[in-house]
Amino acid sequence: MTESPHASLRPPPHPEPEVFRARRERLLEQVGDGVVVLCASPELLKSRDTDVRYRADSDVWYLTGFAEPGAVVVLTPHDDEARFTLFVRPRDPERETWTGRRAGVEGAVERFAATAAHPIDELPDRLLKLLEPADAVWYSLGASAEMDRRIVEQMKRFRGTRPRSGKGPWDVRDTAALLERMRLVKEPAEIERMRQAATLTARAHRAAMAAARPGMGEWELEAVLDATYRRAGGWGPSYPSIVGSGDNATILHYTTNDRVLADGTLVLVDSGGELGMYCADITRTFPANGRFTRTQRAVYDIVLAAEEAGIAAVQPGAPFSDVHDAAVGVLVRGLVSLGVLEGEPDALVEAGDHKRFYMHQTSHWLGLDVHDAGPYRGRDGSPVTLEPGMVLTVEPGLYFPVEDDVPEALRGIGVRIEDDVLVTADGHEILTRDVPVAADEVEALVGSAVR
């Protein structure tokens, strides 16, 4: 029996406090005598008195598991009694009737293992004492305008008192310098959540492809994706879904999704689901009527070959840039075969002549964020070396604008194929191949739900 596309994936329970404590300790080992300050994501107003649905800040959740707005985290390695301090919104039965239950000060300690917890209103009075023994404040400027101002004020204050007291931090350092590298290599439990997010996303793409037909609205395919994410237990899309038909597929971040699918055109769907705070990211391109034209198939096969070359380059010890270089080589040879470019492929790559038709990178990191934390190059400018536990996308594409100097048969064609790939000890694992990529399999799936 085929599994229902709406069956719940039953995401794993909230990680135990020990998982977050271990991460905090790894971070504190690196900050020495510094103090770490992190702010929860702000609530965003959609219009009037309606908010955008709240999603926790990834760094705050990664270190604490706390997912409420209005929180500030302070980590102080020099003070065991305040090693992990949470400033939170206090319990308020009247407000909770309207906006949902809060952990409060008591819950911050009991459920999230905070060493100390205080109402958020007490932060101004308590922050000075927490910062005073530190040699540096680890804080990402720009995270919060209010906190930026408060940190600057405290640093000015210490500058004036330090000559007499000998206390107070000397500088502000960016927490991203440490956290991005920590988050880059995933723990086994994180990888399992990402596998589940990938399974969820593959379900949604299969459902959308099966439902597609000429005359359907791009917005209807978006609704199929969203419904699948939510019905199966996901949080929803991890970013606004792209459903671009015809020449809309040549707009990289097209999200208007308001055109009707025309017979004979391609549909590019770039969408990912979020499950248990972790994201997936898949792109598939398919013919609206279930049959590629000869030209569409030629472009599709080139992009698929480029993706396969990029995936093959995902190996432990390889430079991150190898993935892009492998994909670009195939794409440029394909552009020559299509008659779009003329010349020797290596020279064309060196000159960047392909960038008119392929203007983005082939990969990005994936995890708690769809464009996840982590550097792509070291301080010396060399590419980051791939390690087991890293997860990245591989997503080459070709995009042909509707312009006079582009061969007429290619104008308005946009093709991108994207999968999520885990670096393993002996190579790689493709997390997202539950949705087909072979052209014949794609044709068989498209429209199958409405035949």
ABEGO torsion letter per residue (X at the ends): XBBBAABBAGBBBBBBAAAAAAAAAAAAAAAEABBBBBBBBBBBBABEABBBBBBBBAAAAAAAGBABBGBBBBBBAABAAAABBBBBBBBBAAAAAAAEBBAEAAAAAAAAGBABBBBAAAAAAAAAAAAAABABBBBBBGABAAAAAAAAAAAAAAAAAAAAAGBEBABBBBAAAAAAAAAABBBAAAAAAAAAAAAAAAAAAAAAAAABBBGBBAAAAAAAAAAAAAAAGBAEBABBBBBBBEAAAABAABAAGABBBBBGBBBBBBBBBBBGGBBBBBBBBBBAAGBBBAAAAAAAAAAAAAAAAAAAABBBGBBAAAAAAAAAAAAAAAAAAAGABBEBAAAAAAAGAAAAABABBABBBBEABABBBEBABBAAGBBBBBBBGBBBBBBBBBBBBBBAABBAAABGBBBBBBBBBBBBAAEBBBAAAABBABAAAAAAABGAAAX
